[in-house]
């Protein structure tokens, strides 16, 4: 090839970003452009004149390349192909080649011009994609989660075996059908919103009835809908994943029903307990108390009618009768103070606080609002009993003789707050030691009325008990 043409060709090939190499009929390199130098790490002078296959082709590829270019003018030699090149550091780079034969003169072997592109990273990326695709395929088919791939119009592209089994269909029955044609539901609006806002959606225990299996009744599903965006940020696909939680939902409902029955029974027991307390207190007051009072009067009359020295036995009997009357009155008040039923919650609380002050020295400071109006009997009873138990705990455990009690009535609730600055306690440890029975009773009274009770305490940090009860009677939750 004339030197002038070779220089022009070399200049042109030096400007292109692709690899460009020219091999003479003997297979020696006569042109090696800048891109080739950058890729291999060889300087042009190190390469020119070298036999290309021996110098740059790995040994295991040498016979393949020789065979391909055995006839440089054959169609096979001009077809695109791939083979690795060795760099100066000994690493292999995979090159995609496009070659052409350049005839110099008639009946002479041609030069071969190769234009190549380094596709090493591309192939590595493709291999990673293939690996990830295999893993995704294995996950898609092996997961127990029902998985569905939809287009943006909600047509099935693909479903996994778990979804097909859940629907009692074959996998092949879904592609080409619209999801909401097969399974119409109110979830369509949710799917359309995901298309609009391009944000995932999560549903828990979503109810659904299979139109082709009415005998299944209502089923419940946890599901997620994830939009897959294209390069322009628009929804291209939807990944729909579901788990059948019908059994869990039914079990939870059965448990809730059992809990409701148990709470209803507990509420009945509390009501019966209060009624029985009231009945016993009334009998103690009306029957035993009146009988003891009559006995006392008889003894007093007997002593008053005596002349001369007083019979000491009669005096002892009168003292015993007085003690019994006080004891019966105390027991009756502990069981159910009559002012709670006759005068209301405020009077009962004032009596309770005065009694604690007299018996134990506990100073109770009361703030209240709205107690001038009578509340429902079970609400008044709950506030009184929670206060009673809380004050008893303060005396026994708090190590302090002052406590603040606040009761206020809102439009919807009655709130009781009892605060002390005592030693506090560990609720978990108290429960394990058996000291938490009273706390549990207070909590249960609040919950049975549809309310809440919280205990804020820590060792050395005092205790605050807050009960919030609805003003209207609610069924147990």
C-alpha positions in Angstrom: 0.0 0.0 0.0 1.5 3.4 -0.9 2.9 5.2 2.1 0.9 8.3 1.4 -2.5 6.5 1.6 -1.3 4.6 4.7 -0.5 7.9 6.4 -3.9 9.3 5.5 -5.7 6.2 6.8 -3.6 6.2 10.0 -4.6 9.9 10.6 -8.3 9.2 10.1 -8.3 6.1 12.3 -6.4 8.0 15.0 -9.3 10.4 15.3 -12.0 7.8 16.0 -12.8 6.6 19.5 -13.0 2.9 18.4 -10.1 0.5 18.2 -8.5 0.5 14.8 -5.8 -2.0 13.7 -4.4 -2.7 10.3 -2.8 -6.1 9.6 -0.7 -6.8 6.5 -1.0 -10.0 4.5 1.6 -11.7 6.8 -0.6 -11.0 9.8 1.8 -8.2 11.1 0.4 -5.0 12.7 1.0 -2.0 10.5 -1.4 0.5 12.1 -2.3 0.8 15.8 -4.4 3.8 16.7 -4.6 5.8 19.9 -7.6 3.9 21.2 -5.6 0.7 20.9 -2.7 2.1 22.8 -5.1 3.3 25.6 -6.8 -0.1 25.8 -3.7 -2.3 25.8 -1.2 -0.1 27.5 1.3 -0.7 24.6 3.0 2.1 22.8 2.6 2.0 19.0 6.3 1.3 18.5 6.1 -1.8 20.7 3.4 -3.2 18.5 4.1 -2.3 14.9 5.6 -5.2 13.1 4.4 -7.8 15.6 2.4 -10.8 14.5 -1.1 -9.8 15.9 -2.3 -13.3 16.8 0.9 -14.2 18.6 1.2 -10.9 20.3 -2.3 -9.8 21.3 -4.6 -12.9 21.1 -4.8 -15.3 24.1 -3.4 -18.8 23.1 -6.7 -20.5 23.5 -8.2 -18.1 20.9 -5.3 -18.2 18.4 -6.6 -21.2 16.3 -10.2 -19.7 16.2 -8.9 -16.3 14.8 -6.6 -18.0 12.3 -9.4 -20.1 11.0 -11.7 -17.1 10.6 -9.1 -15.2 8.6 -7.8 -18.1 6.6 -9.5 -16.6 3.6 -9.7 -12.8 4.3 -12.0 -12.3 1.3 -14.6 -14.8 2.5 -18.0 -13.6 3.9 -17.2 -15.2 7.3 -14.1 -13.0 7.7 -16.2 -9.8 7.3 -18.9 -10.8 9.7 -18.9 -9.1 13.1 -17.3 -11.3 15.8 -15.9 -11.1 19.3 -12.6 -12.2 20.7 -10.4 -11.1 23.6 -7.2 -9.0 23.4 -4.4 -9.2 25.9 -3.2 -6.0 27.6 0.3 -5.3 28.5 -0.5 -6.1 32.1 -1.8 -9.6 31.0 -5.5 -8.9 31.5 -8.1 -9.8 28.9 -10.5 -7.3 27.3 -13.3 -8.6 25.2 -13.6 -6.8 21.8 -16.4 -6.8 19.2 -14.8 -6.6 15.7 -16.0 -5.5 12.3 -13.3 -6.3 9.7 -12.8 -5.6 6.0 -10.3 -6.7 3.5 -8.3 -4.0 1.7 -6.8 -5.2 -1.6 -3.5 -3.5 -2.6 -3.1 -5.0 -6.0 -4.7 -7.6 -8.1 -3.8 -11.2 -7.2 -2.1 -10.1 -3.9 -3.3 -10.9 -0.4 -5.2 -8.0 1.1 -4.6 -6.1 4.2 -7.2 -6.5 7.0 -8.7 -3.5 8.7 -10.4 -4.1 12.0 -12.6 -1.7 13.9 -13.3 -2.8 17.4 -15.3 -1.8 20.5 -14.4 -2.8 24.0 -17.4 -4.6 25.4 -15.8 -6.0 28.5 -17.9 -3.9 31.0 -21.0 -4.4 28.9 -20.7 -8.1 29.0 -20.0 -8.0 32.8 -23.2 -5.9 33.2 -25.1 -8.3 31.0 -23.9 -11.2 33.0 -24.9 -9.5 36.3 -28.3 -8.8 34.7 -28.6 -12.4 33.7 -27.6 -13.5 37.2 -30.1 -11.1 38.8 -32.8 -12.2 36.3 -32.2 -15.9 37.3 -32.4 -15.0 41.0 -35.5 -12.9 40.4 -37.0 -15.8 38.4 -36.2 -18.3 41.2 -37.6 -15.9 43.8 -40.7 -15.2 41.8 -41.5 -18.9 41.4 -40.4 -20.2 44.8 -41.8 -17.5 47.1 -45.0 -18.4 49.0 -46.1 -14.8 48.5 -48.6 -14.4 45.6 -46.9 -12.2 43.0 -48.4 -10.5 39.9 -47.0 -8.3 37.2 -49.5 -6.0 35.6 -49.2 -3.3 32.9 -50.4 0.2 33.6 -53.9 -0.8 32.3 -54.1 -3.6 34.9 -53.7 -6.4 32.3 -51.9 -9.5 33.6 -48.4 -9.9 32.2 -47.3 -12.7 34.5 -48.3 -14.4 37.8 -46.4 -16.9 39.9 -47.5 -20.3 41.0 -48.5 -19.2 44.4 -51.0 -16.7 43.0 -52.4 -19.3 40.5 -52.8 -21.8 43.3 -54.6 -19.2 45.5 -57.0 -18.5 42.7 -57.3 -22.2 41.8 -56.3 -21.5 38.2 -53.4 -22.3 35.9 -50.6 -19.8 35.4 -51.3 -19.8 31.7 -54.9 -18.5 32.2 -53.9 -15.0 33.3 -51.7 -13.3 30.6 -53.8 -11.1 28.3 -56.7 -10.7 30.7 -57.5 -7.6 32.8 -57.2 -8.0 36.5 -60.5 -6.3 37.3 -62.4 -8.2 34.6 -61.5 -11.4 36.3 -61.7 -10.0 39.9 -63.8 -6.9 40.1 -63.4 -5.1 43.5 -63.3 -1.7 45.1 -59.5 -1.8 45.0 -59.6 -0.4 41.4 -59.7 3.1 42.7 -56.5 2.4 44.7 -54.8 1.0 41.7 -55.7 4.1 39.7 -54.4 6.4 42.4 -51.0 4.5 42.4 -50.8 5.2 38.7 -51.5 8.9 39.3 -49.2 9.5 42.3 -46.6 6.9 41.4 -46.3 5.9 45.1 -46.5 2.3 46.6 -49.7 1.4 48.5 -50.0 -1.1 51.4 -53.3 -2.7 52.5 -53.8 -4.9 55.5 -56.6 -7.4 55.9 -58.4 -6.1 52.8 -61.6 -8.0 52.2 -62.4 -9.7 48.9 -64.9 -12.2 47.6 -63.9 -14.4 44.6 -66.7 -14.1 42.0 -65.9 -17.6 40.7 -65.8 -19.1 44.2 -68.7 -17.7 46.3 -68.5 -20.7 48.6 -65.2 -19.3 50.0 -67.1 -16.3 51.4 -65.2 -13.2 52.4 -61.4 -13.6 52.2 -58.8 -11.2 53.7 -55.5 -10.2 52.1 -52.4 -8.2 53.0 -51.1 -6.7 49.8 -48.7 -4.2 48.4 -48.9 -2.5 45.0 -45.5 -1.1 43.8 -45.2 1.0 40.6 -42.3 0.3 38.3 -41.3 3.5 36.6 -39.8 3.9 33.1 -36.9 6.2 32.1 -39.3 9.2 32.0 -40.7 8.7 35.5 -44.0 7.3 34.3 -45.5 4.1 35.6 -44.7 1.3 33.2 -45.6 -1.8 35.3 -47.2 -2.7 38.6 -45.9 -5.3 41.0 -48.8 -6.7 43.0 -47.9 -8.9 46.0 -50.5 -10.6 48.2 -50.7 -12.8 51.3 -53.9 -14.6 52.2 -54.6 -13.7 55.9 -58.1 -15.1 56.1 -57.3 -17.7 58.7 -55.4 -15.2 60.8 -58.3 -12.7 60.4 -60.8 -15.3 61.5 -58.7 -16.4 64.4 -58.2 -12.8 65.5 -62.0 -12.3 65.2 -62.7 -15.4 67.2 -60.2 -14.3 69.8 -61.8 -10.9 69.9 -65.3 -12.4 70.3 -64.0 -14.6 73.1 -62.4 -11.5 74.7 -65.7 -9.6 74.3 -67.6 -12.4 76.0 -65.0 -12.6 78.8 -65.1 -8.8 79.3 -68.9 -9.0 79.3 -68.8 -11.7 81.9 -66.2 -9.7 83.9 -68.5 -6.7 83.8 -71.4 -8.7 84.9 -69.3 -10.1 87.8 -68.3 -6.5 88.8 -71.9 -5.4 88.7 -73.0 -8.5 90.7 -70.2 -7.9 93.1 -71.2 -4.3 93.7 -74.9 -5.3 94.0 -73.9 -8.0 96.5 -71.8 -5.5 98.4 -74.7 -3.2 98.5 -77.1 -5.9 99.6 -74.8 -7.1 102.4 -74.1 -3.6 103.6 -77.8 -2.9 103.7 -78.5 -6.1 105.6 -75.6 -5.4 108.1 -77.1 -1.9 108.6 -80.8 -2.8 108.6 -80.8 -6.2 110.3 -77.6 -6.8 112.3 -77.1 -3.1 113.0 -80.6 -2.5 114.2 -80.5 -5.7 116.3 -77.4 -4.6 117.9 -78.8 -1.2 118.5 -81.9 -2.8 120.2 -79.6 -4.9 122.3 -77.6 -1.8 123.3 -80.8 0.0 124.3 -82.0 -2.9 126.3 -78.7 -3.1 128.2 -78.8 0.6 128.8 -82.3 0.4 130.1 -81.4 -2.5 132.3 -78.4 -0.6 133.8 -80.5 2.5 134.3 -83.2 0.5 136.2 -80.7 -1.0 138.6 -80.5 0.3 142.2 -77.3 -0.1 144.1 -74.0 -1.2 142.6 -73.8 -1.6 138.8 -73.5 -5.1 137.6 -70.0 -5.2 135.9 -71.2 -7.9 133.4 -73.9 -5.6 132.1 -71.3 -2.8 131.6 -69.0 -5.2 129.7 -71.9 -6.4 127.6 -72.9 -2.8 126.8 -69.3 -2.0 125.8 -69.2 -5.1 123.6 -72.5 -4.1 121.9 -71.1 -0.6 121.2 -68.0 -2.1 119.7 -70.0 -4.4 117.5 -72.2 -1.6 116.3 -69.2 0.4 115.3 -67.6 -2.6 113.6 -70.7 -3.5 111.7 -71.0 0.2 110.6 -67.4 0.2 109.5 -67.8 -3.0 107.5 -71.0 -1.8 105.9 -69.3 1.5 104.8 -66.3 -0.4 103.4 -68.6 -2.7 101.4 -70.6 0.2 99.9 -70.9 3.7 101.4 -74.6 4.7 101.1 -73.7 8.2 100.1 -72.4 6.9 96.8 -75.9 5.9 95.8 -77.8 8.6 97.7 -75.7 11.7 97.3 -73.4 11.0 94.4 -69.7 10.7 93.6 -68.5 14.0 95.2 -70.0 13.2 98.6 -68.6 9.7 98.5 -65.1 10.9 97.6 -65.1 13.6 100.4 -66.2 10.9 102.9 -63.4 8.6 101.6 -60.7 11.2 101.9 -61.9 12.3 105.4 -61.9 8.7 106.5 -58.3 8.1 105.2 -57.2 11.3 107.0 -58.7 10.2 110.2 -57.5 6.6 110.1 -54.1 6.9 108.5 -53.2 10.6 108.5 -53.1 10.7 104.7 -53.6 14.3 103.5 -55.7 14.2 100.3 -56.0 17.4 98.3 -59.0 17.3 95.9 -59.6 19.4 92.9 -62.8 18.8 90.9 -65.0 20.3 88.2 -68.4 19.1 87.0 -69.2 16.7 89.8 -72.3 18.7 90.8 -74.3 16.7 88.2 -74.9 13.0 88.8 -73.1 10.6 86.5 -74.0 7.1 85.5 -73.9 4.8 88.5 -71.2 2.5 87.1 -69.1 5.5 86.2 -69.4 6.8 89.7 -68.6 3.4 91.2 -65.5 3.0 89.0 -64.1 6.4 89.9 -64.7 5.7 93.6 -63.2 2.2 93.6 -60.1 3.3 91.6 -59.6 6.2 94.1 -60.1 3.8 97.0 -57.5 1.3 95.7 -55.0 4.0 94.7 -55.1 5.7 98.2 -54.7 2.3 99.8 -51.6 1.7 97.7 -50.2 5.2 98.6 -50.6 4.5 102.3 -49.0 1.0 102.0 -46.2 1.6 99.5 -45.5 5.3 98.6 -43.7 6.3 101.8 -45.5 9.7 101.7 -48.6 11.0 103.5 -49.8 13.5 100.9 -51.5 12.9 97.6 -53.3 15.0 95.0 -56.6 13.9 93.4 -58.2 15.7 90.5 -61.6 14.8 88.9 -63.1 16.7 86.0 -66.0 16.1 83.7 -65.8 16.9 80.0 -68.6 16.7 77.4 -67.6 13.1 76.6 -65.5 11.8 79.5 -64.8 11.7 83.2 -61.1 12.0 84.0 -59.5 11.0 87.3 -55.9 11.7 88.1 -54.1 10.7 91.3 -50.6 11.9 91.9 -48.1 11.4 94.7 -44.4 12.3 95.0 -43.5 9.0 96.8 -40.9 6.4 96.1 -42.6 5.1 92.9 -42.2 1.5 91.8 -41.3 -0.9 88.9 -44.7 -2.0 87.4 -43.1 -5.2 85.9 -41.6 -6.2 89.2 -44.8 -5.3 91.1 -46.7 -7.6 88.8 -44.3 -10.5 89.3 -44.4 -10.1 93.1 -48.2 -10.1 93.3 -48.4 -6.5 94.3 -50.0 -5.7 90.9 -53.4 -7.3 91.6 -54.8 -4.0 92.7 -53.4 -2.2 89.7 -54.9 -4.9 87.4 -58.2 -4.4 89.1 -58.2 -0.7 88.5 -57.2 -1.2 84.9 -59.9 -3.8 84.4 -62.6 -1.5 85.8 -61.6 1.3 83.3 -61.4 -1.0 80.3 -64.8 -2.7 81.1 -66.4 0.7 80.8 -64.7 1.4 77.5 -62.1 3.7 79.1 -58.3 3.7 79.7 -56.1 3.7 82.7 -52.4 4.6 82.6 -49.8 4.5 85.3 -46.7 6.7 85.0 -44.2 5.7 87.6 -40.5 5.0 88.2 -38.5 4.0 91.2 -37.8 7.3 93.1 -40.0 9.3 90.7 -43.4 9.2 92.2 -46.6 7.8 90.7 -49.4 9.3 88.5 -52.5 7.3 87.8 -54.9 8.6 85.1 -58.2 7.0 84.3 -60.4 8.3 81.5 -63.9 6.9 81.3 -66.6 7.7 78.7 -69.7 9.5 80.1 -72.0 7.2 78.2 -72.1 3.5 78.9 -70.2 1.4 76.3 -70.2 -2.3 75.7 -66.9 -4.0 76.6 -64.5 -3.7 73.6 
